[in-house]
Amino acid sequence: MRVALAAVVQTEESRPSVEPVNELEQRWRDLGEFIREQRRVGHLSLRKLSEMAGISNPYLSQIERGLRKPSAEILQQIARALEISSETLYIRAGILEERPDDIDLASEIRRDPWLDEEQKRTLIRIYESFRAAQTPAGDSKESAVG
């Protein structure tokens, strides 16, 4: 019988680097759990989702268990199959950062060096009219059916 032993020596300097690894591993597990949850909500078997996404059944299983780190392309295929945005999976995987809620798009438009003043005013007017006509994504707005 062979027994492999590994000695792990951690110095004070190396301890901070352990945290990000654990955090990253947790992020992949959370991503896998989210994908599994979305699959179940959609009443899809593991086999069916893997077929729809064009990836192997074992690979999808490993992703769901947080054992594999899928590429952005694979996440996009899974998102398409689940009919959710790729951005949602990218954020959960740490590929993209979540956008803050307090983005001031009008200020960003005003700073754009490629637009002249009339174009900036027009874009801001259009943007503000769209915003006034809609509720924020995720808010439920009861429609009055008359």
C-alpha positions in Angstrom: 0.0 0.0 0.0 1.3 3.4 -1.0 0.7 6.4 1.2 1.4 9.9 -0.1 2.0 12.5 2.5 2.3 16.2 1.8 3.6 18.7 4.2 2.1 22.2 3.9 4.2 25.0 5.4 2.5 28.4 5.6 4.3 31.5 6.4 2.7 34.7 7.4 3.3 36.1 4.0 1.5 33.2 2.2 -1.7 33.2 4.3 -3.3 36.2 2.5 -3.0 34.3 -0.8 -5.0 31.4 0.6 -8.1 33.5 1.1 -8.6 34.5 -2.6 -8.2 30.8 -3.6 -11.0 29.8 -1.2 -13.1 32.7 -2.3 -12.6 31.8 -5.9 -13.4 28.1 -5.3 -16.6 29.2 -3.5 -17.5 31.4 -6.4 -17.3 28.4 -8.8 -19.4 26.3 -6.4 -22.0 29.1 -6.1 -22.1 29.4 -9.9 -22.7 25.7 -10.2 -25.4 25.7 -7.7 -27.1 28.7 -9.5 -26.9 26.8 -12.8 -28.4 23.7 -11.2 -31.2 25.8 -9.6 -32.0 27.4 -13.0 -32.0 24.0 -14.6 -34.5 22.6 -12.1 -36.7 25.7 -12.3 -36.8 25.1 -16.1 -37.6 21.4 -15.4 -34.6 20.2 -17.4 -32.6 17.1 -16.7 -28.9 17.3 -16.6 -28.8 15.3 -19.8 -31.3 17.6 -21.6 -29.5 20.8 -20.6 -26.1 19.3 -21.7 -27.6 18.5 -25.1 -29.2 21.9 -25.4 -25.9 23.6 -24.5 -23.8 21.4 -26.7 -21.6 20.2 -23.8 -21.1 16.7 -22.4 -23.2 15.5 -19.5 -20.2 14.7 -17.2 -18.8 18.2 -17.9 -22.0 19.9 -17.0 -22.3 17.8 -13.9 -18.8 18.9 -12.9 -19.6 22.6 -13.5 -22.7 22.2 -11.3 -20.6 20.7 -8.5 -18.0 23.5 -8.8 -15.3 21.2 -9.9 -14.8 22.8 -13.3 -14.2 26.4 -14.3 -16.1 26.9 -17.6 -14.9 29.4 -20.2 -17.0 32.4 -21.1 -18.0 30.6 -24.3 -19.3 27.6 -22.4 -21.2 29.9 -20.0 -22.8 31.6 -23.0 -23.9 28.2 -24.3 -25.4 27.3 -20.9 -27.1 30.7 -20.6 -28.7 30.3 -24.1 -30.0 26.8 -23.2 -31.4 28.1 -19.9 -32.8 31.2 -21.6 -31.1 33.6 -19.2 -28.6 36.4 -20.0 -24.9 35.4 -20.4 -24.1 38.5 -18.3 -25.8 36.9 -15.3 -23.5 33.9 -15.5 -20.4 36.0 -16.2 -21.1 38.1 -13.1 -21.5 35.0 -11.0 -18.3 33.5 -12.4 -16.4 36.7 -11.8 -15.7 37.4 -15.4 -17.7 40.6 -15.3 -18.3 43.0 -12.4 -21.8 43.8 -11.4 -22.9 47.2 -12.5 -23.6 49.6 -9.7 -27.3 50.8 -9.5 -26.3 54.4 -9.3 -24.8 54.8 -12.8 -25.5 58.3 -14.2 -25.8 57.6 -17.9 -26.6 61.2 -18.7 -23.2 62.3 -17.2 -21.5 59.6 -19.2 -23.1 60.8 -22.4 -22.1 64.4 -21.6 -18.4 63.3 -21.3 -18.3 61.4 -24.6 -15.7 63.3 -26.8 -17.1 61.7 -30.0 -20.5 63.4 -29.8 -21.3 67.0 -30.4 -23.5 69.0 -28.0 -26.7 68.5 -30.1 -26.2 64.7 -30.3 -25.6 64.6 -26.5 -28.8 66.6 -25.8 -30.8 64.4 -28.2 -29.5 61.1 -26.6 -30.2 62.4 -23.1 -33.8 63.4 -24.1 -34.5 60.0 -25.6 -32.9 58.2 -22.7 -34.9 60.2 -20.1 -38.2 59.7 -22.0 -37.6 55.9 -22.0 -36.8 56.0 -18.3 -39.9 58.0 -17.6 -42.0 55.5 -19.5 -40.6 52.3 -17.7 -40.1 50.9 -14.3 -36.7 49.6 -13.4 -35.9 46.0 -14.4 -37.0 43.7 -11.7 -39.8 45.9 -10.3 -43.2 44.6 -10.9 -45.6 47.1 -12.3 -49.2 46.2 -12.2 -50.9 47.1 -15.4 -54.4 48.4 -15.3 -56.6 46.4 -17.6 -59.7 48.3 -18.4 
